[in-house]
Amino acid sequence: MKLLAIETSTEACSAALWIEGEISERYQLAPREHTRLILPMAEALLDEAGVSLNQLDALAFGRGPGAFTGVRIATSVIQGIAFAADLPVIPVSSLAVLAQGAYREQRQAQVITAIDARMNELYWACYKVNENGLMCLQGKEHVIVAELAPLPKHGSWFGVGSGWQTYAEPLQGRMNELLTGFEGARYPRAEDLALLAQAAYLRNETVNSEQALPVYIRDDVAKVKAI
């Protein structure tokens, strides 16, 4: 299988190419530079691998939640490529991608993701790793103030994402012994997105270009049918 994945939902910008289980990635922490960087990143990966768009089986993108502009960039880029190359698309939660990175790098099996959503809120979700090494959502994704974020009832959990940095004090105070540690300076990466997307592809969880839509969670953000 050959799959191209892009992630621009936070300050980090990345693209990854999955070819028969091997992943190559371009990653840069570059706020407000995603529009300039993401297509050259993707093109470089394809060129280095000697792969053309029509040789790909699918595309994947971080569908949010995250920064409004960043999520729209990934959506518009993937919609354009998918339409031009007639490829199926796999939307993947940026929070799941964040959790998958914590498992890949630190083998954290129970992860609470928190991305700073501005307006005194955060994007929040809990994940557990399954028998295949993939992070699975526990409950639902939320946009909520730190003081009201739903907590797991038991177990040991590791926090990742910018929300843990911005709201470290109230979150640590509420979690108490449930929290084993946290890493605020962590962002979703395309290599983790590619892994989750490949599994979703095998489950036939693909959409066409018109159905590749962003997920903002916020009720006050107008959703668009196409970008």
Residue pairs with C-beta under 8 A, 6 or more apart in sequence:
1 18
1 19
1 20
1 57
1 58
1 198
1 201
2 17
2 18
2 19
2 20
2 51
2 55
2 56
2 57
3 17
3 18
3 56
3 57
3 58
3 59
3 60
3 90
3 194
3 197
3 198
3 201
4 15
4 16
4 17
4 18
4 42
4 45
4 46
4 53
4 56
4 59
4 60
4 81
5 15
5 16
5 17
5 18
5 59
5 60
5 61
5 92
5 190
5 191
5 193
5 194
5 197
6 14
6 15
6 16
6 38
6 41
6 42
6 59
6 60
6 61
6 62
6 74
6 77
6 78
6 190
6 193
7 13
7 14
7 15
7 16
7 61
7 62
7 74
7 94
7 97
7 188
7 189
7 190
7 193
8 14
8 34
8 38
8 62
8 70
8 71
8 73
8 74
8 77
9 62
9 64
9 65
9 66
9 67
9 70
9 71
9 74
9 94
9 115
9 188
10 66
10 67
10 70
10 94
10 115
10 162
10 187
10 188
11 29
11 30
11 31
11 67
11 162
11 187
12 27
12 28
12 29
12 30
12 187
12 188
12 189
13 27
13 28
13 29
13 30
13 33
13 34
13 37
13 38
13 41
14 25
14 26
14 27
14 28
14 41
14 188
14 189
14 190
14 191
15 25
15 26
15 38
15 41
15 42
15 45
15 190
16 23
16 24
16 25
16 26
16 45
16 189
16 190
16 191
16 193
16 194
17 23
17 24
17 25
17 45
17 46
17 49
17 51
17 194
18 194
18 195
18 197
18 198
19 49
19 51
23 191
23 194
23 195
24 45
24 48
24 49
25 45
25 189
25 190
25 191
26 41
26 42
26 44
26 45
26 190
27 189
27 190
27 191
28 37
28 41
29 187
30 37
34 69
34 70
34 73
35 73
38 73
38 74
38 77
39 77
42 81
46 52
46 53
53 81
53 84
53 85
53 87
54 85
56 85
56 87
57 87
57 88
57 201
58 87
58 88
58 89
58 90
58 197
58 201
58 206
59 78
59 81
59 82
59 87
59 88
59 89
59 90
60 78
60 89
60 90
60 91
60 92
60 193
60 194
60 196
60 197
60 200
61 74
61 75
61 77
61 78
61 89
61 90
61 91
61 92
61 193
61 212
62 71
62 74
62 92
62 93
62 94
62 97
62 188
62 190
62 193
63 71
63 74
63 75
63 91
63 92
63 93
63 94
63 212
63 213
63 214
63 215
64 71
64 93
64 94
64 214
64 215
64 216
64 217
65 71
65 93
65 94
65 95
65 115
65 117
65 123
65 141
65 143
65 215
65 216
65 217
65 218
66 94
66 115
66 123
66 188
68 216
68 221
71 94
71 214
71 215
71 216
72 214
72 227
74 214
75 212
75 213
75 214
75 227
76 227
78 89
78 209
78 212
79 89
79 209
79 210
79 212
79 226
79 227
80 209
81 87
82 88
82 89
82 208
82 209
82 212
83 209
87 209
88 201
88 206
88 207
88 208
89 206
89 207
89 208
89 209
89 211
89 212
90 197
90 200
90 201
90 205
90 206
90 207
91 207
91 212
91 213
91 215
92 193
92 196
92 197
92 200
93 125
93 137
93 141
93 215
94 115
94 188
95 113
95 115
95 123
95 125
95 127
95 137
95 141
95 161
95 188
96 113
96 125
96 127
96 135
96 137
96 196
97 188
97 189
97 192
97 193
97 196
98 111
98 113
98 115
98 160
98 161
98 186
98 187
98 188
98 192
99 111
99 113
99 125
99 127
99 135
99 160
100 134
100 135
100 192
100 193
100 195
100 196
101 160
101 186
101 188
101 189
101 192
102 108
102 111
102 158
102 160
102 183
102 186
103 109
103 111
103 129
103 133
103 135
104 191
104 192
104 195
106 158
108 158
108 160
109 128
109 129
110 126
110 127
110 128
110 129
110 152
110 155
110 156
110 157
110 158
111 126
111 127
111 128
111 135
111 157
111 158
111 159
111 160
112 124
112 125
112 126
112 127
112 152
112 157
112 158
112 159
112 160
113 123
113 124
113 125
113 126
113 127
113 159
113 160
113 161
113 163
114 122
114 123
114 124
114 146
114 149
114 159
114 160
114 161
114 162
114 163
114 164
114 167
114 171
115 122
115 123
115 161
115 162
115 163
116 122
116 161
116 162
116 163
116 165
116 166
116 167
117 123
117 143
117 163
117 218
120 145
121 143
121 144
121 145
122 143
122 144
122 145
122 146
122 149
122 163
122 166
122 167
123 141
123 142
123 143
123 163
123 217
124 141
124 142
124 143
124 144
124 149
124 150
124 163
125 137
125 138
125 139
125 140
125 141
125 142
126 137
126 138
126 139
126 152
126 157
127 135
127 136
127 137
127 138
128 135
128 136
128 138
129 135
129 136
130 136
132 199
134 195
134 196
134 199
135 196
138 152
139 150
141 217
142 149
142 150
142 217
143 217
143 218
144 150
146 163
146 167
146 170
146 171
146 174
147 170
147 174
149 171
149 174
151 174
151 175
151 178
152 178
154 178
155 178
156 178
156 180
157 175
157 178
157 179
157 180
158 179
158 180
158 181
158 182
158 183
159 171
159 175
159 179
159 181
159 182
159 183
160 182
160 183
160 184
160 186
161 184
161 186
161 187
162 184
162 185
162 187
163 171
163 184
164 171
164 182
164 183
164 184
165 184
165 185
166 184
168 182
168 184
171 179
171 182
172 179
172 182
200 206
210 225
210 226
213 223
213 224
213 225
213 226
214 223
214 224
214 227
216 223
